[in-house]
């Protein structure tokens, strides 16, 4: 190809190919346009507003605007006693209420320095892993809808109903449980609960494979997610990412293994991370893969809980529950591995009151969302939907 000349008007290049075809290339200088995505947009997974600067179809920056669902959780904690805060934690990440309650109770129990009955520990692990699967089913099903696949959504919610029925049987509530209490649980599990859970595990194992083939190996789904929103491991660590977001970048970090609590050290399970064969490590597809593979590991954990759980003879689920919670003066930080990453609680006690002096929640959703600028830069507008869905945010926890 022979270069013939450059014009002064904009950026115009005229060239001639060997077959005497004249090619005129022109780079049009366009003005950046401000585009608001949300807070009513269904693909922002809640009342999240993204203020995007776009150059044509290319996103140059995307700034998240929060606060539309702010409910003063941390301020409420200062006027409610310690046990009364548990129901409020359910309403942060309302898709993983059991996990929220447990993280808060771990912090208060650490401040009180009390020992938890062994059967309670296994019950907590089991219901939390069931809730983890239910949360991932919502994440995977709605992610499919975001990218145009409706059938996986129906399959995911069909199987999630089985889990909600089990958790309702144990706690009396379908989503906002108030089941894990400081020092114990509200009720012992029903007599045939473990049997029903084992039936669900046997039923759901082939469904995981079915879902994997239906969505994760779908050619259109792969093309929409592979290579999109790549986050290198070092940048993910600098952003303090956690959970499937961090593991999707290839970092094998899970609090259940790296900072173990409860009876997790006694349980055998793997920490799935992408190997780069099916996805580009750190992209949207990698984050989806981690959630899909984690459901299988949760099933393994649940099975071990059923086999290792002590019997219920003479068991009182509230034997370690204090009649009045008044911790000694001090401060504590405790954390747990939630479906979306590290959920931590920092609590201050003055040693006199039955209410915390300060209660601060460390939200994994909030931290993961903070990287939106880096994730979206240079992506196309339709890819923003894929990126937001891969973060798996719950605005109740982001805004609190």
C-alpha positions as CSV (number, residue, x, y, z in Angstrom):
1,X,0.0,0.0,0.0
2,X,1.4,3.4,-1.0
3,X,0.8,6.5,1.2
4,X,-0.2,9.4,-1.0
5,X,-0.6,12.3,1.4
6,X,-2.2,13.8,4.5
7,X,-4.9,16.5,4.5
8,X,-5.1,19.2,7.1
9,X,-8.8,18.8,7.8
10,X,-9.1,16.6,10.8
11,X,-7.2,13.3,10.5
12,X,-7.5,12.1,6.9
13,X,-5.2,9.6,5.2
14,X,-5.4,8.7,1.5
15,X,-3.7,5.6,0.3
16,X,-3.6,3.4,-2.8
17,X,-3.5,-0.3,-2.8
18,X,-1.7,-2.4,-5.5
19,X,-4.9,-2.9,-7.5
20,X,-5.2,0.9,-7.9
21,X,-8.1,1.1,-5.4
22,X,-8.0,4.4,-3.5
23,X,-8.7,4.1,0.2
24,X,-9.7,7.2,2.2
25,X,-9.6,6.8,6.0
26,X,-10.9,9.6,8.3
27,X,-10.8,9.7,12.1
28,X,-13.8,11.8,13.1
29,X,-13.2,13.9,16.2
30,X,-16.4,13.6,18.3
31,X,-17.5,15.4,21.5
32,X,-17.8,13.3,24.6
33,X,-21.4,12.7,25.7
34,X,-22.7,12.3,29.2
35,X,-24.9,9.2,29.6
36,X,-26.8,8.3,32.8
37,X,-27.4,4.6,33.4
38,X,-29.7,4.1,36.3
39,X,-30.9,4.5,39.0
40,X,-34.0,3.0,37.4
41,X,-32.2,0.8,34.8
42,X,-33.0,-2.9,35.5
43,X,-29.4,-4.0,34.7
44,X,-27.8,-2.0,37.5
45,X,-29.3,-4.6,39.9
46,X,-30.8,-2.0,42.2
47,X,-30.9,1.8,42.5
48,X,-27.4,2.4,41.3
49,X,-26.6,5.3,39.0
50,X,-23.7,5.3,36.6
51,X,-22.6,8.6,35.1
52,X,-20.8,7.6,32.0
53,X,-18.7,9.7,29.6
54,X,-18.8,8.2,26.2
55,X,-17.0,8.8,22.9
56,X,-19.4,7.3,20.5
57,X,-20.0,3.7,21.7
58,X,-16.8,3.7,23.8
59,X,-16.9,4.4,27.5
60,X,-14.1,6.7,28.7
61,X,-15.2,6.8,32.3
62,X,-18.1,5.5,34.5
63,X,-18.7,7.0,37.9
64,X,-21.0,5.2,40.3
65,X,-23.4,7.3,42.4
66,X,-24.7,5.7,45.6
67,X,-27.0,6.5,48.4
68,X,-30.5,5.9,46.9
69,X,-31.0,3.0,49.3
70,X,-29.3,4.5,52.4
71,X,-31.1,3.3,55.6
72,X,-28.8,4.4,58.4
73,X,-27.8,0.9,59.4
74,X,-24.7,1.9,61.4
75,X,-26.5,4.8,63.2
76,X,-29.4,2.5,64.1
77,X,-27.0,0.1,65.7
78,X,-26.1,2.8,68.3
79,X,-29.7,2.9,69.6
80,X,-30.5,-0.9,69.5
81,X,-29.1,-3.5,71.8
82,X,-26.7,-6.2,70.5
83,X,-29.3,-9.0,69.9
84,X,-31.7,-6.5,68.3
85,X,-29.1,-5.6,65.6
86,X,-29.3,-9.2,64.1
87,X,-32.5,-8.5,62.1
88,X,-31.0,-5.3,60.7
89,X,-28.1,-7.3,59.2
90,X,-30.5,-9.5,57.3
91,X,-31.6,-6.4,55.4
92,X,-28.2,-5.4,54.2
93,X,-27.4,-8.2,51.8
94,X,-31.0,-9.5,51.7
95,X,-29.9,-12.4,49.4
96,X,-27.5,-13.8,52.0
97,X,-29.2,-13.1,55.4
98,X,-27.7,-16.1,57.2
99,X,-24.1,-15.1,56.2
100,X,-24.7,-11.5,57.4
101,X,-26.1,-12.6,60.8
102,X,-23.2,-15.0,61.3
103,X,-20.5,-12.4,60.5
104,X,-22.1,-10.0,63.0
105,X,-22.5,-12.7,65.7
106,X,-18.8,-13.8,65.3
107,X,-17.8,-10.2,66.1
108,X,-19.9,-9.9,69.2
109,X,-19.0,-13.4,70.4
110,X,-15.3,-12.4,70.0
111,X,-16.0,-9.4,72.2
112,X,-17.8,-11.5,74.8
113,X,-15.2,-14.4,74.6
114,X,-17.8,-17.1,74.7
115,X,-17.6,-20.7,73.4
116,X,-20.2,-21.9,70.9
117,X,-21.6,-25.5,71.1
118,X,-20.2,-27.8,68.4
119,X,-23.6,-28.7,67.0
120,X,-24.5,-25.0,66.6
121,X,-21.3,-24.5,64.6
122,X,-22.2,-27.2,62.1
123,X,-25.8,-25.8,61.9
124,X,-24.4,-22.4,61.1
125,X,-22.0,-23.7,58.4
126,X,-24.8,-25.7,56.8
127,X,-27.4,-23.0,56.6
128,X,-24.8,-20.4,55.5
129,X,-23.6,-22.7,52.7
130,X,-27.2,-23.3,51.6
131,X,-27.7,-19.5,51.5
132,X,-24.4,-19.2,49.5
133,X,-25.8,-21.5,46.8
134,X,-29.1,-19.6,46.8
135,X,-27.3,-16.3,46.4
136,X,-25.1,-17.6,43.6
137,X,-28.2,-18.9,41.8
138,X,-29.7,-15.4,41.8
139,X,-26.3,-14.0,40.6
140,X,-26.1,-16.5,37.7
141,X,-29.7,-16.4,36.8
142,X,-30.0,-12.6,36.6
143,X,-26.6,-12.4,34.8
144,X,-28.1,-14.6,32.1
145,X,-31.1,-12.2,31.8
146,X,-28.7,-9.2,31.6
147,X,-27.1,-10.8,28.5
148,X,-30.3,-12.1,26.9
149,X,-30.7,-15.6,28.2
150,X,-34.0,-16.1,30.0
151,X,-34.2,-19.9,30.5
152,X,-31.3,-20.1,33.0
153,X,-33.0,-17.5,35.1
154,X,-36.1,-19.8,35.4
155,X,-33.9,-22.8,36.2
156,X,-32.0,-21.0,38.9
157,X,-35.0,-19.7,40.6
158,X,-36.7,-23.1,40.5
159,X,-33.8,-24.6,42.4
160,X,-33.4,-21.6,44.7
161,X,-37.0,-22.2,45.9
162,X,-35.9,-25.6,47.3
163,X,-33.3,-23.9,49.4
164,X,-35.7,-21.1,50.6
165,X,-38.2,-23.8,51.6
166,X,-35.5,-25.5,53.7
167,X,-34.4,-22.3,55.4
168,X,-38.0,-21.4,56.1
169,X,-38.5,-24.7,57.7
170,X,-35.5,-24.2,60.0
171,X,-36.1,-20.5,60.8
172,X,-39.7,-19.6,60.0
173,X,-38.8,-17.0,57.4
174,X,-38.0,-17.1,53.7
175,X,-35.4,-14.3,53.3
176,X,-34.9,-12.3,56.5
177,X,-34.2,-15.1,58.9
178,X,-33.1,-13.7,62.4
179,X,-31.9,-17.3,62.9
180,X,-28.3,-17.1,63.9
181,X,-28.2,-15.5,67.4
182,X,-25.3,-14.3,69.5
183,X,-24.1,-17.5,71.2
184,X,-26.3,-19.9,69.3
185,X,-29.2,-20.2,67.0
186,X,-32.9,-19.4,67.5
187,X,-34.1,-23.0,67.1
188,X,-32.6,-26.4,66.6
189,X,-33.1,-27.8,63.1
190,X,-36.2,-30.0,62.6
191,X,-35.9,-33.7,63.1
192,X,-35.7,-34.7,59.4
193,X,-33.9,-31.5,58.3
194,X,-30.6,-33.2,57.5
195,X,-32.4,-35.9,55.5
196,X,-34.2,-33.3,53.4
197,X,-30.9,-31.4,52.9
198,X,-29.2,-34.6,51.7
199,X,-32.1,-35.1,49.3
200,X,-31.6,-31.6,48.0
201,X,-27.8,-32.2,47.6
202,X,-28.4,-35.3,45.5
203,X,-31.0,-33.5,43.4
204,X,-28.9,-30.4,42.8
205,X,-25.6,-32.0,41.8
206,X,-26.8,-32.9,38.3
207,X,-28.5,-29.5,38.0
208,X,-25.2,-27.7,38.5
209,X,-23.8,-29.6,35.5
210,X,-27.0,-28.9,33.5
211,X,-26.7,-25.2,34.3
212,X,-23.1,-25.2,33.4
213,X,-23.8,-26.6,30.0
214,X,-26.8,-24.4,29.4
215,X,-25.2,-21.0,30.3
216,X,-21.5,-21.2,31.0
217,X,-20.7,-23.1,27.8
218,X,-23.1,-21.1,25.7
219,X,-21.3,-19.5,22.7
220,X,-23.2,-16.2,22.9
221,X,-22.7,-15.9,26.6
222,X,-19.0,-16.6,26.3
223,X,-18.6,-14.0,23.6
224,X,-20.4,-11.4,25.7
225,X,-18.2,-12.0,28.8
226,X,-14.8,-13.4,27.7
227,X,-12.1,-10.6,27.6
228,X,-14.5,-8.0,29.0
229,X,-13.8,-6.0,32.2
230,X,-10.4,-7.6,32.8
231,X,-8.9,-6.9,36.3
232,X,-5.3,-7.9,36.9
233,X,-4.5,-9.6,40.2
234,X,-2.3,-6.9,41.5
235,X,-4.8,-4.1,40.8
236,X,-7.6,-6.3,42.4
237,X,-5.5,-6.6,45.6
238,X,-4.8,-2.9,45.6
239,X,-8.6,-2.3,45.4
240,X,-9.0,-4.6,48.4
241,X,-11.3,-6.9,46.4
242,X,-12.5,-10.1,48.0
243,X,-14.7,-13.1,47.3
244,X,-15.4,-14.3,43.7
245,X,-14.2,-11.0,42.4
246,X,-10.7,-11.5,43.7
247,X,-10.6,-15.2,43.0
248,X,-11.8,-14.4,39.4
249,X,-8.5,-12.5,39.0
250,X,-6.6,-15.7,39.9
251,X,-5.9,-15.0,43.6
252,X,-6.7,-18.1,45.7
253,X,-8.0,-16.2,48.8
254,X,-10.9,-17.3,50.9
255,X,-11.4,-16.5,54.5
256,X,-12.8,-19.9,55.2
257,X,-9.3,-21.3,54.3
258,X,-6.9,-18.3,54.8
259,X,-8.4,-17.0,58.0
260,X,-10.5,-19.9,59.2
261,X,-13.4,-19.6,61.6
262,X,-15.9,-22.0,63.1
263,X,-15.4,-25.6,62.0
264,X,-14.2,-24.8,58.5
265,X,-10.6,-26.1,59.3
266,X,-12.2,-29.6,59.8
267,X,-13.9,-29.6,56.4
268,X,-12.4,-30.5,53.1
269,X,-13.1,-28.2,50.1
270,X,-11.4,-26.5,47.3
271,X,-11.1,-22.8,46.4
272,X,-11.9,-22.5,42.7
273,X,-9.9,-20.1,40.6
274,X,-9.8,-19.8,36.8
275,X,-6.9,-21.5,35.0
276,X,-7.1,-19.4,31.8
277,X,-8.2,-22.3,29.5
278,X,-11.8,-21.3,29.2
279,X,-11.6,-17.6,30.1
280,X,-9.1,-14.7,30.2
281,X,-8.1,-14.6,33.9
282,X,-9.7,-11.6,35.5
283,X,-12.5,-11.0,33.0
284,X,-16.3,-11.2,33.5
285,X,-16.4,-14.9,32.5
286,X,-13.8,-15.8,35.1
287,X,-15.9,-14.2,37.9
288,X,-19.0,-16.1,36.6
289,X,-17.0,-19.4,36.5
290,X,-15.9,-19.0,40.2
291,X,-19.5,-18.6,41.3
292,X,-20.6,-21.6,39.2
293,X,-17.8,-23.8,40.6
294,X,-18.3,-22.6,44.2
295,X,-21.8,-24.1,44.3
296,X,-20.3,-27.6,43.9
297,X,-17.9,-27.0,46.7
298,X,-20.7,-25.7,49.0
299,X,-22.5,-29.0,48.3
300,X,-19.4,-30.9,49.5
301,X,-19.3,-28.8,52.6
302,X,-23.0,-29.4,53.4
303,X,-22.5,-33.2,53.0
304,X,-19.6,-33.1,55.5
305,X,-21.7,-31.1,58.0
306,X,-24.5,-33.7,57.8
307,X,-22.0,-36.6,58.5
308,X,-20.0,-34.8,61.2
309,X,-22.8,-33.0,63.1
310,X,-23.2,-34.2,66.7
311,X,-26.6,-35.5,67.8
312,X,-29.4,-33.5,69.3
313,X,-29.8,-35.4,72.6
314,X,-29.7,-32.9,75.4
315,X,-28.9,-30.1,73.0
316,X,-30.1,-26.6,73.8
317,X,-29.5,-24.2,70.8
318,X,-29.6,-21.2,73.2
319,X,-27.4,-22.6,76.0
320,X,-24.6,-20.1,75.3
321,X,-27.0,-17.2,74.5
322,X,-26.4,-14.5,77.2
323,X,-29.6,-13.2,78.9
324,X,-28.2,-9.7,78.6
325,X,-25.4,-8.8,76.3
326,X,-23.1,-6.3,77.9
327,X,-19.5,-6.8,76.7
328,X,-16.5,-5.5,78.5
329,X,-15.0,-2.2,77.3
330,X,-13.0,-2.6,74.1
331,X,-13.2,-2.9,70.4
332,X,-13.2,-5.8,67.9
333,X,-13.1,-6.5,64.2
334,X,-14.3,-9.9,62.8
335,X,-14.9,-11.0,59.3
336,X,-16.5,-13.8,57.4
337,X,-16.6,-15.1,53.8
338,X,-19.9,-14.1,52.3
339,X,-21.1,-15.0,48.8
340,X,-19.8,-11.6,47.6
341,X,-16.6,-11.5,49.6
342,X,-15.4,-10.3,53.0
343,X,-18.1,-8.9,55.3
344,X,-16.5,-7.4,58.4
345,X,-17.9,-5.8,61.5
346,X,-16.0,-3.3,63.7
347,X,-17.7,-2.9,67.1
348,X,-16.8,-0.6,70.0
349,X,-18.1,-1.2,73.5
350,X,-18.0,1.2,76.5
351,X,-18.4,-1.7,79.0
352,X,-21.5,-0.1,80.5
353,X,-24.3,-0.1,77.9
354,X,-26.2,-3.0,76.3
355,X,-25.8,-1.1,73.0
356,X,-22.6,-0.7,71.0
357,X,-20.9,2.6,71.1
358,X,-20.0,2.2,67.4
359,X,-20.8,-0.5,64.8
360,X,-19.2,-0.3,61.4
361,X,-19.9,-2.7,58.6
362,X,-17.2,-3.4,55.9
363,X,-19.2,-4.2,52.8
364,X,-17.6,-6.3,50.1
365,X,-20.1,-5.0,47.5
366,X,-19.1,-1.4,48.2
367,X,-15.4,-2.2,47.9
368,X,-15.8,-4.3,44.7
369,X,-17.9,-1.6,43.1
370,X,-15.2,1.0,43.8
371,X,-13.2,-0.4,40.8
372,X,-15.9,0.5,38.3
373,X,-13.8,3.2,36.7
374,X,-11.0,0.9,35.9
375,X,-13.3,-1.9,34.8
376,X,-15.3,0.2,32.4
377,X,-12.6,2.4,30.7
378,X,-12.4,1.6,27.0
379,X,-15.3,-0.8,27.0
380,X,-18.4,-0.5,24.8
381,X,-21.7,0.7,26.3
382,X,-23.4,-2.8,26.1
383,X,-20.4,-4.3,27.9
384,X,-21.2,-2.1,31.0
385,X,-24.2,-4.4,31.6
386,X,-21.9,-7.4,31.6
387,X,-19.4,-5.8,33.9
388,X,-22.0,-4.7,36.5
389,X,-23.6,-8.1,36.5
390,X,-20.2,-9.8,37.1
391,X,-19.7,-7.7,40.2
392,X,-22.9,-9.1,41.7
393,X,-23.8,-6.1,43.9
394,X,-26.6,-5.8,46.4
395,X,-27.5,-2.2,46.9
396,X,-28.9,-2.9,50.4
397,X,-25.3,-3.7,51.5
398,X,-23.6,-1.0,49.4
399,X,-25.7,1.9,50.8
400,X,-26.6,0.4,54.2
